[in-house]
Amino acid sequence: EAQVTQNPRYLITVTGKKLTVTCSQNMNHEYMSWYRQDPGLGLRQIYYSMNVEVTDKGDVPEGYKVSRKEKRNFPLILESPSPNQTSLYFCASSLFGFGEPNTGELFFGEGSRLTVL
Amino acid sequence: AQSVTQLGSHVSVSEGALVLLRCNYSSSVPPYLFWYVQYPNQGLQLLLKYTTGATLVKGINGFEAEFKKSETSFHLTKPSAHMSDAAEYFCAVSDQPGGYNKLIFGAGTRLAVHP
């Protein structure tokens, strides 16, 4: 089954304790991206990757890191989480990548709800 | 810069009634427009998209949307609401011509359907 898998789905942590949210897709997609969803704000892009080893900042990258060492995986790293990073996080992927116009559907994972105390 | 405004954070309709969810966009380039639906505790799922060509776009589950350039609108409609349509709906616009590096989402509209 074609899917985007995120883990963990739910996490409660404390300020300053490093954490990683993993994201994996099995559709051989070039493009991957992370969004956060907050009430009244919709979804805002954190980082995106057009291809392996190619990443770029979205609209709200502060406090986050990403890496794209393999095509299928795109982990989101919070080096020192703070309460303002409490949110619902979505990983998404689509077929097209670097050098091609991305006109395709974004496929979303089921979300990871993070609470930072 | 591109932006999306969804009018009405909550919409309530009766089962069988017309569904109309409003989306207006601002874009300095020919936009690509999308509607996504989010069911409780799930990720977003594409309902339909407009890229080029026919301005009336049909999607899944009986939804459709019409791109109106003169009104900078992309409203989502369904002739007859079903209980299963209760969800949150997001309109989105591409950030560049001919494609996107990111989709810019509206704040969402939560649709309630009552018997």
Interface residues (C-beta under 8 A of the other chain):
Chain A: V4 S33 Y35 G40 L41 G42 L43 R44 Q45 Y48 M50 D56 G58 D59 F90 A92 F96 E100 P101 N102 T103 E105 L106 F108 G109 E110 G111
Chain B: V4 S9 Y32 F34 Y36 N41 Q42 G43 L44 Q45 L46 K49 T51 F90 G98 G99 Y100 N101 K102 L103 F105 G106 A107 G108
